[in-house]
């Protein structure tokens, strides 16, 4: 009888223990699930805060803004949409320069914009006369044309400075780029530009629409990078741009297009939800492209800055600082009366020194 009571007590104790363990596991599982949901929500919020919403414009520093406006309007059919002059501590902090007085002209072609900036003070340095297409400060905008032959003859009429020897048609073996025609040339200050023609089935479908406009808009801005993986970490992993396509380009057509003998390139195209793309040009050969001089400033004519719209400049600045990015602006700057078209922003360099202007509208 006593034995049966002992067995009953043991069974009861085991049952209570099992029940307690079961309840504990349920509570723990629910807590983990709540934590997972919370972490997922935080990650989604951070992605929303730090992802680029649009590539808003591409800017460059010019020596004589009236001369540049004339070139871009008369030669390339851009329209001037604004013309302002600014000075003050906010602009000094934004550009990382003392005593800044800038004249900024915004111009439009199709749905895309460029921003030309002349520093009235302080004046910067010209583009090195021996710059090459594989130097890592290289950047250009690719202007889409409806007819390459007509566009090239139009440029010749204005005696533009060649980079390419002539327009080049990319070969059929290059599946990603087959039939695309392109030509590199320079503006009055030596900034590289490209005109590009997309045959049916290539490029953004919007470039296939019938039009009587010879110059249609800007497809992308291209930058030379030293390492595609490092650039992807910056633009894709930190800024949230999407990798849209890749190709390997080489052969005589590419050599004469870029005017670099033996050119062999790994090209990667990235896109945000809106605006032109950002294209990486990694020269696998030759590997003698020079790095951006360490003392380059925004008032030097070698300077380009691409404006990217984000939801939260503080969130993206914190993320970039955590990843040891190099900042041009010492802090986020609030712009008086949004004179530059945004309320706050900052300048930061990518791994090769190309400048991005992150702005909150």
C-alpha positions as YAML, in Angstrom:
chain: A
units: angstrom
residues:
- id: 1
  name: UNK
  ca: [0.00, 0.00, 0.00]
- id: 2
  name: UNK
  ca: [2.81, 2.43, 0.96]
- id: 3
  name: UNK
  ca: [4.63, 1.42, -2.24]
- id: 4
  name: UNK
  ca: [1.60, 2.33, -4.35]
- id: 5
  name: UNK
  ca: [1.40, 5.75, -2.64]
- id: 6
  name: UNK
  ca: [5.09, 6.36, -3.36]
- id: 7
  name: UNK
  ca: [4.61, 5.43, -7.03]
- id: 8
  name: UNK
  ca: [1.59, 7.72, -7.23]
- id: 9
  name: UNK
  ca: [3.59, 10.62, -5.74]
- id: 10
  name: UNK
  ca: [6.44, 10.02, -8.22]
- id: 11
  name: UNK
  ca: [4.02, 9.94, -11.16]
- id: 12
  name: UNK
  ca: [2.36, 13.15, -9.94]
- id: 13
  name: UNK
  ca: [5.75, 14.88, -9.54]
- id: 14
  name: UNK
  ca: [6.85, 13.85, -13.03]
- id: 15
  name: UNK
  ca: [3.57, 15.04, -14.52]
- id: 16
  name: UNK
  ca: [3.89, 18.43, -12.84]
- id: 17
  name: UNK
  ca: [7.52, 18.72, -14.03]
- id: 18
  name: UNK
  ca: [6.56, 17.87, -17.61]
- id: 19
  name: UNK
  ca: [3.71, 20.38, -17.52]
- id: 20
  name: UNK
  ca: [6.01, 23.12, -16.20]
- id: 21
  name: UNK
  ca: [8.63, 22.38, -18.88]
- id: 22
  name: UNK
  ca: [5.96, 22.42, -21.61]
- id: 23
  name: UNK
  ca: [4.58, 25.76, -20.44]
- id: 24
  name: UNK
  ca: [8.09, 27.20, -20.18]
- id: 25
  name: UNK
  ca: [8.93, 26.13, -23.74]
- id: 26
  name: UNK
  ca: [5.70, 27.66, -25.03]
- id: 27
  name: UNK
  ca: [6.42, 30.98, -23.34]
- id: 28
  name: UNK
  ca: [10.06, 30.89, -24.55]
- id: 29
  name: UNK
  ca: [8.98, 30.05, -28.10]
- id: 30
  name: UNK
  ca: [6.48, 32.90, -28.13]
- id: 31
  name: UNK
  ca: [9.14, 35.28, -26.79]
- id: 32
  name: UNK
  ca: [11.58, 34.19, -29.50]
- id: 33
  name: UNK
  ca: [8.89, 34.67, -32.12]
- id: 34
  name: UNK
  ca: [8.19, 38.17, -30.81]
- id: 35
  name: UNK
  ca: [11.94, 38.94, -30.85]
- id: 36
  name: UNK
  ca: [12.25, 37.64, -34.42]
- id: 37
  name: UNK
  ca: [9.34, 39.82, -35.50]
- id: 38
  name: UNK
  ca: [10.84, 42.81, -33.69]
- id: 39
  name: UNK
  ca: [14.26, 42.27, -35.30]
- id: 40
  name: UNK
  ca: [12.64, 41.83, -38.72]
- id: 41
  name: UNK
  ca: [10.68, 45.06, -38.22]
- id: 42
  name: UNK
  ca: [13.85, 46.90, -37.15]
- id: 43
  name: UNK
  ca: [15.78, 45.55, -40.15]
- id: 44
  name: UNK
  ca: [12.97, 46.56, -42.53]
- id: 45
  name: UNK
  ca: [12.82, 50.03, -40.94]
- id: 46
  name: UNK
  ca: [16.60, 50.45, -41.24]
- id: 47
  name: UNK
  ca: [16.49, 49.33, -44.89]
- id: 48
  name: UNK
  ca: [13.73, 51.86, -45.59]
- id: 49
  name: UNK
  ca: [15.65, 54.62, -43.81]
- id: 50
  name: UNK
  ca: [18.98, 53.97, -45.51]
- id: 51
  name: UNK
  ca: [18.00, 52.89, -49.02]
- id: 52
  name: UNK
  ca: [18.37, 55.40, -51.83]
- id: 53
  name: UNK
  ca: [14.95, 56.35, -53.22]
- id: 54
  name: UNK
  ca: [16.24, 58.02, -56.39]
- id: 55
  name: UNK
  ca: [19.34, 59.15, -58.26]
- id: 56
  name: UNK
  ca: [18.22, 62.76, -58.45]
- id: 57
  name: UNK
  ca: [20.94, 64.48, -60.53]
- id: 58
  name: UNK
  ca: [24.59, 64.41, -61.54]
- id: 59
  name: UNK
  ca: [26.73, 67.47, -60.85]
- id: 60
  name: UNK
  ca: [30.14, 68.74, -61.89]
- id: 61
  name: UNK
  ca: [32.36, 71.71, -61.08]
- id: 62
  name: UNK
  ca: [32.96, 74.09, -64.02]
- id: 63
  name: UNK
  ca: [35.30, 77.03, -64.55]
- id: 64
  name: UNK
  ca: [32.95, 79.39, -66.44]
- id: 65
  name: UNK
  ca: [29.29, 78.62, -65.88]
- id: 66
  name: UNK
  ca: [27.98, 80.82, -68.69]
- id: 67
  name: UNK
  ca: [30.24, 79.02, -71.17]
- id: 68
  name: UNK
  ca: [29.14, 75.63, -69.80]
- id: 69
  name: UNK
  ca: [25.44, 76.52, -69.92]
- id: 70
  name: UNK
  ca: [25.86, 77.60, -73.53]
- id: 71
  name: UNK
  ca: [27.57, 74.30, -74.38]
- id: 72
  name: UNK
  ca: [24.99, 72.05, -72.70]
- id: 73
  name: UNK
  ca: [22.03, 74.00, -74.08]
- id: 74
  name: UNK
  ca: [23.21, 74.64, -77.64]
- id: 75
  name: UNK
  ca: [25.21, 71.47, -78.29]
- id: 76
  name: UNK
  ca: [23.25, 68.91, -76.24]
- id: 77
  name: UNK
  ca: [19.75, 70.46, -75.98]
- id: 78
  name: UNK
  ca: [19.61, 70.76, -72.16]
- id: 79
  name: UNK
  ca: [17.22, 73.40, -70.77]
- id: 80
  name: UNK
  ca: [18.15, 75.68, -67.88]
- id: 81
  name: UNK
  ca: [15.62, 75.33, -65.05]
- id: 82
  name: UNK
  ca: [17.26, 77.31, -62.23]
- id: 83
  name: UNK
  ca: [20.21, 79.64, -61.61]
- id: 84
  name: UNK
  ca: [21.17, 80.66, -58.07]
- id: 85
  name: UNK
  ca: [24.13, 82.08, -56.17]
- id: 86
  name: UNK
  ca: [24.79, 81.01, -52.56]
- id: 87
  name: UNK
  ca: [27.26, 81.67, -49.76]
- id: 88
  name: UNK
  ca: [27.43, 81.18, -46.02]
- id: 89
  name: UNK
  ca: [28.57, 78.74, -43.36]
- id: 90
  name: UNK
  ca: [26.01, 76.10, -44.30]
- id: 91
  name: UNK
  ca: [27.47, 75.79, -47.80]
- id: 92
  name: UNK
  ca: [31.02, 75.84, -46.44]
- id: 93
  name: UNK
  ca: [30.16, 72.88, -44.19]
- id: 94
  name: UNK
  ca: [28.36, 71.04, -46.98]
- id: 95
  name: UNK
  ca: [31.28, 71.34, -49.40]
- id: 96
  name: UNK
  ca: [34.02, 71.08, -46.76]
- id: 97
  name: UNK
  ca: [35.58, 74.36, -47.92]
- id: 98
  name: UNK
  ca: [36.16, 77.78, -46.32]
- id: 99
  name: UNK
  ca: [34.83, 80.99, -47.86]
- id: 100
  name: UNK
  ca: [32.51, 79.36, -50.39]
- id: 101
  name: UNK
  ca: [30.52, 81.43, -52.86]
- id: 102
  name: UNK
  ca: [28.94, 79.29, -55.58]
- id: 103
  name: UNK
  ca: [26.77, 79.85, -58.62]
- id: 104
  name: UNK
  ca: [24.70, 76.74, -59.29]
- id: 105
  name: UNK
  ca: [22.76, 76.12, -62.50]
- id: 106
  name: UNK
  ca: [20.38, 73.19, -62.83]
- id: 107
  name: UNK
  ca: [19.65, 71.89, -66.33]
- id: 108
  name: UNK
  ca: [17.24, 69.27, -67.66]
- id: 109
  name: UNK
  ca: [17.21, 66.86, -70.61]
- id: 110
  name: UNK
  ca: [14.13, 64.63, -70.85]
- id: 111
  name: UNK
  ca: [13.35, 63.61, -67.26]
- id: 112
  name: UNK
  ca: [16.95, 63.83, -66.01]
- id: 113
  name: UNK
  ca: [18.96, 66.67, -64.47]
- id: 114
  name: UNK
  ca: [22.54, 67.89, -64.24]
- id: 115
  name: UNK
  ca: [23.88, 70.51, -61.84]
- id: 116
  name: UNK
  ca: [26.72, 72.80, -62.89]
- id: 117
  name: UNK
  ca: [28.63, 74.62, -60.12]
- id: 118
  name: UNK
  ca: [31.11, 77.45, -60.53]
- id: 119
  name: UNK
  ca: [33.08, 78.40, -57.43]
- id: 120
  name: UNK
  ca: [33.40, 82.17, -57.48]
- id: 121
  name: UNK
  ca: [35.53, 81.64, -54.35]
- id: 122
  name: UNK
  ca: [37.70, 79.73, -53.76]
- id: 123
  name: UNK
  ca: [38.84, 78.79, -57.25]
- id: 124
  name: UNK
  ca: [40.04, 75.20, -57.76]
- id: 125
  name: UNK
  ca: [42.40, 73.40, -60.12]
- id: 126
  name: UNK
  ca: [41.78, 72.27, -63.72]
- id: 127
  name: UNK
  ca: [41.38, 68.63, -64.74]
- id: 128
  name: UNK
  ca: [44.82, 67.05, -65.31]
- id: 129
  name: UNK
  ca: [45.58, 67.39, -69.01]
- id: 130
  name: UNK
  ca: [46.83, 63.79, -69.20]
- id: 131
  name: UNK
  ca: [43.66, 62.25, -67.71]
- id: 132
  name: UNK
  ca: [42.73, 58.87, -69.18]
- id: 133
  name: UNK
  ca: [39.52, 56.86, -69.22]
- id: 134
  name: UNK
  ca: [40.95, 54.25, -66.84]
- id: 135
  name: UNK
  ca: [42.04, 56.76, -64.16]
- id: 136
  name: UNK
  ca: [39.91, 56.26, -61.06]
- id: 137
  name: UNK
  ca: [38.63, 59.82, -61.03]
- id: 138
  name: UNK
  ca: [36.93, 59.17, -64.39]
- id: 139
  name: UNK
  ca: [33.19, 59.81, -64.50]
- id: 140
  name: UNK
  ca: [30.79, 60.58, -67.30]
- id: 141
  name: UNK
  ca: [27.10, 60.90, -68.07]
- id: 142
  name: UNK
  ca: [25.65, 58.78, -70.88]
- id: 143
  name: UNK
  ca: [23.26, 60.82, -73.03]
- id: 144
  name: UNK
  ca: [20.85, 58.73, -75.09]
- id: 145
  name: UNK
  ca: [20.47, 59.67, -78.77]
- id: 146
  name: UNK
  ca: [17.84, 58.56, -81.27]
- id: 147
  name: UNK
  ca: [20.31, 58.47, -84.20]
- id: 148
  name: UNK
  ca: [24.05, 58.02, -83.61]
- id: 149
  name: UNK
  ca: [25.22, 59.20, -87.03]
- id: 150
  name: UNK
  ca: [23.19, 62.42, -86.86]
- id: 151
  name: UNK
  ca: [24.28, 63.04, -83.26]
- id: 152
  name: UNK
  ca: [27.96, 62.56, -84.11]
- id: 153
  name: UNK
  ca: [27.75, 64.94, -87.08]
- id: 154
  name: UNK
  ca: [25.97, 67.46, -84.86]
- id: 155
  name: UNK
  ca: [28.84, 67.28, -82.33]
- id: 156
  name: UNK
  ca: [31.42, 67.64, -85.10]
- id: 157
  name: UNK
  ca: [29.70, 70.83, -86.22]
- id: 158
  name: UNK
  ca: [30.54, 72.32, -82.80]
- id: 159
  name: UNK
  ca: [34.15, 71.06, -82.97]
- id: 160
  name: UNK
  ca: [33.87, 69.03, -79.77]
- id: 161
  name: UNK
  ca: [37.01, 67.38, -78.35]
- id: 162
  name: UNK
  ca: [37.13, 63.64, -79.07]
- id: 163
  name: UNK
  ca: [37.97, 60.95, -76.55]
- id: 164
  name: UNK
  ca: [36.88, 58.04, -78.78]
- id: 165
  name: UNK
  ca: [38.39, 57.93, -82.24]
- id: 166
  name: UNK
  ca: [34.86, 57.54, -83.67]
- id: 167
  name: UNK
  ca: [31.46, 56.09, -82.67]
- id: 168
  name: UNK
  ca: [31.81, 52.38, -81.94]
- id: 169
  name: UNK
  ca: [29.28, 49.55, -82.34]
- id: 170
  name: UNK
  ca: [29.67, 46.88, -79.66]
- id: 171
  name: UNK
  ca: [30.03, 43.41, -81.22]
- id: 172
  name: UNK
  ca: [27.32, 40.75, -81.47]
- id: 173
  name: UNK
  ca: [29.26, 38.23, -79.35]
- id: 174
  name: UNK
  ca: [28.75, 40.55, -76.38]
- id: 175
  name: UNK
  ca: [25.18, 39.44, -75.65]
- id: 176
  name: UNK
  ca: [24.50, 42.08, -72.98]
- id: 177
  name: UNK
  ca: [25.66, 44.99, -75.16]
- id: 178
  name: UNK
  ca: [25.36, 43.73, -78.75]
- id: 179
  name: UNK
  ca: [24.46, 46.49, -81.20]
- id: 180
  name: UNK
  ca: [24.80, 49.36, -78.75]
- id: 181
  name: UNK
  ca: [26.65, 52.31, -80.30]
- id: 182
  name: UNK
  ca: [28.59, 54.81, -78.24]
- id: 183
  name: UNK
  ca: [31.02, 57.72, -78.47]
- id: 184
  name: UNK
  ca: [33.07, 59.53, -75.79]
- id: 185
  name: UNK
  ca: [33.87, 63.26, -75.97]
- id: 186
  name: UNK
  ca: [34.57, 66.20, -73.64]
- id: 187
  name: UNK
  ca: [32.88, 69.40, -72.54]
- id: 188
  name: UNK
  ca: [34.75, 72.76, -72.48]
- id: 189
  name: UNK
  ca: [36.42, 71.95, -69.12]
- id: 190
  name: UNK
  ca: [37.42, 68.41, -70.12]
- id: 191
  name: UNK
  ca: [34.62, 66.51, -68.35]
- id: 192
  name: UNK
  ca: [33.97, 63.24, -70.14]
- id: 193
  name: UNK
  ca: [30.59, 62.72, -71.77]
- id: 194
  name: UNK
  ca: [29.09, 59.88, -73.78]
- id: 195
  name: UNK
  ca: [26.37, 59.67, -76.37]
- id: 196
  name: UNK
  ca: [24.79, 56.24, -76.58]
- id: 197
  name: UNK
  ca: [22.30, 54.59, -78.93]
- id: 198
  name: UNK
  ca: [20.24, 51.57, -77.83]
- id: 199
  name: UNK
  ca: [18.97, 49.26, -80.59]
- id: 200
  name: UNK
  ca: [15.58, 47.52, -80.14]
- id: 201
  name: UNK
  ca: [15.66, 45.20, -77.13]
- id: 202
  name: UNK
  ca: [18.53, 46.98, -75.37]
- id: 203
  name: UNK
  ca: [18.48, 49.51, -72.55]
- id: 204
  name: UNK
  ca: [15.48, 50.93, -70.73]
- id: 205
  name: UNK
  ca: [12.29, 50.47, -72.84]
- id: 206
  name: UNK
  ca: [11.63, 54.22, -72.55]
- id: 207
  name: UNK
  ca: [14.50, 54.86, -74.97]
- id: 208
  name: UNK
  ca: [12.65, 52.87, -77.66]
- id: 209
  name: UNK
  ca: [9.73, 55.29, -77.92]
- id: 210
  name: UNK
  ca: [9.49, 57.12, -81.22]
- id: 211
  name: UNK
  ca: [10.69, 60.71, -80.90]
- id: 212
  name: UNK
  ca: [11.87, 63.64, -82.98]
- id: 213
  name: UNK
  ca: [14.37, 64.59, -80.24]
- id: 214
  name: UNK
  ca: [17.97, 63.81, -81.18]
- id: 215
  name: UNK
  ca: [19.17, 64.00, -77.55]
- id: 216
  name: UNK
  ca: [16.68, 62.23, -75.30]
- id: 217
  name: UNK
  ca: [17.93, 62.08, -71.72]
- id: 218
  name: UNK
  ca: [20.55, 60.58, -69.38]
- id: 219
  name: UNK
  ca: [20.64, 56.80, -69.04]
- id: 220
  name: UNK
  ca: [23.39, 56.54, -66.42]
- id: 221
  name: UNK
  ca: [26.53, 58.01, -64.95]
- id: 222
  name: UNK
  ca: [29.61, 55.78, -65.21]
- id: 223
  name: UNK
  ca: [32.50, 55.71, -62.71]
- id: 224
  name: UNK
  ca: [35.80, 53.85, -62.81]
- id: 225
  name: UNK
  ca: [36.21, 51.57, -59.78]
- id: 226
  name: UNK
  ca: [39.23, 49.62, -58.61]
- id: 227
  name: UNK
  ca: [37.30, 46.69, -57.13]
- id: 228
  name: UNK
  ca: [33.72, 45.79, -58.04]
- id: 229
  name: UNK
  ca: [33.12, 43.85, -54.81]
- id: 230
  name: UNK
  ca: [34.15, 46.83, -52.65]
- id: 231
  name: UNK
  ca: [31.96, 49.19, -54.69]
- id: 232
  name: UNK
  ca: [29.00, 46.80, -54.43]
- id: 233
  name: UNK
  ca: [29.35, 46.80, -50.65]
- id: 234
  name: UNK
  ca: [29.06, 50.60, -50.67]
- id: 235
  name: UNK
  ca: [26.33, 51.12, -53.29]
- id: 236
  name: UNK
  ca: [24.30, 47.91, -52.96]
- id: 237
  name: UNK
  ca: [24.78, 46.77, -49.36]
- id: 238
  name: UNK
  ca: [24.92, 50.19, -47.66]
- id: 239
  name: UNK
  ca: [22.92, 52.45, -49.99]
- id: 240
  name: UNK
  ca: [20.44, 49.85, -51.23]
- id: 241
  name: UNK
  ca: [20.86, 50.21, -55.00]
- id: 242
  name: UNK
  ca: [20.04, 47.08, -57.03]
- id: 243
  name: UNK
  ca: [22.47, 45.30, -59.35]
- id: 244
  name: UNK
  ca: [20.65, 45.37, -62.70]
- id: 245
  name: UNK
  ca: [23.19, 43.72, -65.02]
- id: 246
  name: UNK
  ca: [26.82, 42.89, -65.76]
- id: 247
  name: UNK
  ca: [29.01, 42.36, -68.80]
- id: 248
  name: UNK
  ca: [32.63, 41.76, -69.80]
- id: 249
  name: UNK
  ca: [33.68, 44.21, -72.53]
- id: 250
  name: UNK
  ca: [36.89, 43.95, -74.52]
- id: 251
  name: UNK
  ca: [38.17, 44.01, -78.09]
- id: 252
  name: UNK
  ca: [39.10, 46.73, -80.54]
- id: 253
  name: UNK
  ca: [35.69, 48.44, -80.30]
- id: 254
  name: UNK
  ca: [36.07, 48.92, -76.56]
- id: 255
  name: UNK
  ca: [39.68, 50.06, -76.93]
- id: 256
  name: UNK
  ca: [38.78, 52.78, -79.45]
- id: 257
  name: UNK
  ca: [35.65, 53.79, -77.52]
- id: 258
  name: UNK
  ca: [37.56, 54.39, -74.27]
- id: 259
  name: UNK
  ca: [40.81, 55.29, -76.06]
- id: 260
  name: UNK
  ca: [42.68, 52.80, -73.87]
- id: 261
  name: UNK
  ca: [44.82, 50.20, -75.63]
- id: 262
  name: UNK
  ca: [44.16, 46.67, -74.38]
- id: 263
  name: UNK
  ca: [41.04, 47.75, -72.46]
- id: 264
  name: UNK
  ca: [39.22, 44.87, -70.77]
- id: 265
  name: UNK
  ca: [36.37, 45.91, -68.48]
- id: 266
  name: UNK
  ca: [34.01, 44.35, -65.98]
- id: 267
  name: UNK
  ca: [30.91, 46.55, -66.22]
- id: 268
  name: UNK
  ca: [28.14, 46.49, -63.60]
- id: 269
  name: UNK
  ca: [24.94, 48.53, -63.82]
- id: 270
  name: UNK
  ca: [23.08, 49.57, -60.65]
- id: 271
  name: UNK
  ca: [19.67, 51.19, -60.33]
- id: 272
  name: UNK
  ca: [17.49, 52.78, -57.70]
- id: 273
  name: UNK
  ca: [13.71, 53.10, -57.91]
- id: 274
  name: UNK
  ca: [14.00, 56.27, -60.01]
- id: 275
  name: UNK
  ca: [16.52, 58.31, -61.97]
- id: 276
  name: UNK
  ca: [19.60, 57.40, -64.01]
- id: 277
  name: UNK
  ca: [21.69, 54.33, -63.22]
- id: 278
  name: UNK
  ca: [25.18, 54.23, -61.74]
- id: 279
  name: UNK
  ca: [27.59, 52.10, -63.79]
- id: 280
  name: UNK
  ca: [30.86, 50.62, -62.53]
- id: 281
  name: UNK
  ca: [33.78, 50.39, -64.96]
- id: 282
  name: UNK
  ca: [36.44, 48.11, -63.50]
- id: 283
  name: UNK
  ca: [39.49, 47.88, -65.75]
- id: 284
  name: UNK
  ca: [40.82, 44.34, -65.54]
- id: 285
  name: UNK
  ca: [43.41, 45.55, -68.06]
- id: 286
  name: UNK
  ca: [45.36, 47.72, -68.15]
- id: 287
  name: UNK
  ca: [45.72, 48.08, -64.37]
- id: 288
  name: UNK
  ca: [47.72, 51.32, -64.45]
- id: 289
  name: UNK
  ca: [44.82, 53.72, -63.82]
- id: 290
  name: UNK
  ca: [45.74, 56.38, -61.27]
- id: 291
  name: UNK
  ca: [43.95, 56.96, -57.97]
- id: 292
  name: UNK
  ca: [42.17, 60.21, -57.18]
- id: 293
  name: UNK
  ca: [44.66, 62.70, -55.68]
- id: 294
  name: UNK
  ca: [44.19, 62.75, -51.90]
- id: 295
  name: UNK
  ca: [43.99, 66.56, -51.81]
- id: 296
  name: UNK
  ca: [41.12, 66.83, -54.32]
- id: 297
  name: UNK
  ca: [38.46, 69.34, -53.25]
- id: 298
  name: UNK
  ca: [34.91, 70.03, -54.52]
- id: 299
  name: UNK
  ca: [36.08, 73.27, -56.20]
- id: 300
  name: UNK
  ca: [38.55, 71.34, -58.41]
- id: 301
  name: UNK
  ca: [37.19, 70.73, -61.92]
- id: 302
  name: UNK
  ca: [37.88, 67.01, -61.52]
- id: 303
  name: UNK
  ca: [35.03, 66.96, -58.98]
- id: 304
  name: UNK
  ca: [31.67, 65.35, -59.76]
- id: 305
  name: UNK
  ca: [28.91, 64.77, -57.23]
- id: 306
  name: UNK
  ca: [25.89, 62.56, -57.75]
- id: 307
  name: UNK
  ca: [22.81, 63.47, -55.71]
- id: 308
  name: UNK
  ca: [20.95, 60.56, -54.09]
- id: 309
  name: UNK
  ca: [17.63, 61.03, -52.29]
- id: 310
  name: UNK
  ca: [17.14, 59.18, -48.99]
- id: 311
  name: UNK
  ca: [14.40, 59.19, -46.35]
- id: 312
  name: UNK
  ca: [16.64, 59.75, -43.32]
- id: 313
  name: UNK
  ca: [20.05, 61.41, -43.68]
- id: 314
  name: UNK
  ca: [20.88, 60.73, -40.02]
- id: 315
  name: UNK
  ca: [20.30, 56.99, -40.38]
- id: 316
  name: UNK
  ca: [22.38, 56.65, -43.55]
- id: 317
  name: UNK
  ca: [25.16, 58.88, -42.18]
- id: 318
  name: UNK
  ca: [25.39, 56.70, -39.05]
- id: 319
  name: UNK
  ca: [25.54, 53.53, -41.17]
- id: 320
  name: UNK
  ca: [28.27, 54.99, -43.39]
- id: 321
  name: UNK
  ca: [30.33, 56.12, -40.38]
- id: 322
  name: UNK
  ca: [30.07, 52.63, -38.87]
- id: 323
  name: UNK
  ca: [31.58, 51.32, -42.11]
- id: 324
  name: UNK
  ca: [34.47, 53.85, -42.09]
- id: 325
  name: UNK
  ca: [33.32, 55.82, -45.13]
- id: 326
  name: UNK
  ca: [35.18, 59.09, -45.86]
- id: 327
  name: UNK
  ca: [33.05, 62.21, -45.43]
- id: 328
  name: UNK
  ca: [33.54, 65.52, -47.25]
- id: 329
  name: UNK
  ca: [30.98, 67.31, -45.07]
- id: 330
  name: UNK
  ca: [31.91, 67.25, -41.36]
- id: 331
  name: UNK
  ca: [28.23, 66.82, -40.43]
- id: 332
  name: UNK
  ca: [24.71, 66.81, -41.85]
- id: 333
  name: UNK
  ca: [23.86, 70.33, -43.03]
- id: 334
  name: UNK
  ca: [20.44, 72.00, -43.02]
- id: 335
  name: UNK
  ca: [20.09, 74.23, -46.09]
- id: 336
  name: UNK
  ca: [18.39, 77.63, -45.63]
- id: 337
  name: UNK
  ca: [15.08, 77.89, -47.54]
- id: 338
  name: UNK
  ca: [16.04, 74.69, -49.40]
- id: 339
  name: UNK
  ca: [17.89, 76.86, -51.92]
- id: 340
  name: UNK
  ca: [19.58, 73.80, -53.46]
- id: 341
  name: UNK
  ca: [16.33, 71.84, -53.70]
- id: 342
  name: UNK
  ca: [16.65, 69.84, -50.46]
- id: 343
  name: UNK
  ca: [16.35, 70.55, -46.75]
- id: 344
  name: UNK
  ca: [19.40, 68.69, -45.43]
- id: 345
  name: UNK
  ca: [22.29, 66.67, -46.79]
- id: 346
  name: UNK
  ca: [25.98, 65.76, -46.74]
- id: 347
  name: UNK
  ca: [28.79, 64.71, -49.08]
- id: 348
  name: UNK
  ca: [30.56, 61.36, -48.75]
- id: 349
  name: UNK
  ca: [33.14, 59.51, -50.85]
- id: 350
  name: UNK
  ca: [32.81, 55.97, -52.19]
- id: 351
  name: UNK
  ca: [35.77, 53.53, -51.92]
- id: 352
  name: UNK
  ca: [37.52, 55.18, -54.91]
- id: 353
  name: UNK
  ca: [36.80, 58.78, -53.91]
- id: 354
  name: UNK
  ca: [33.76, 59.50, -56.12]
- id: 355
  name: UNK
  ca: [31.48, 61.90, -54.25]
- id: 356
  name: UNK
  ca: [27.83, 61.18, -53.49]
- id: 357
  name: UNK
  ca: [25.57, 63.88, -52.11]
- id: 358
  name: UNK
  ca: [22.97, 62.24, -49.84]
- id: 359
  name: UNK
  ca: [19.95, 64.50, -49.37]
- id: 360
  name: UNK
  ca: [16.62, 64.54, -47.58]
- id: 361
  name: UNK
  ca: [13.86, 66.50, -49.26]
...
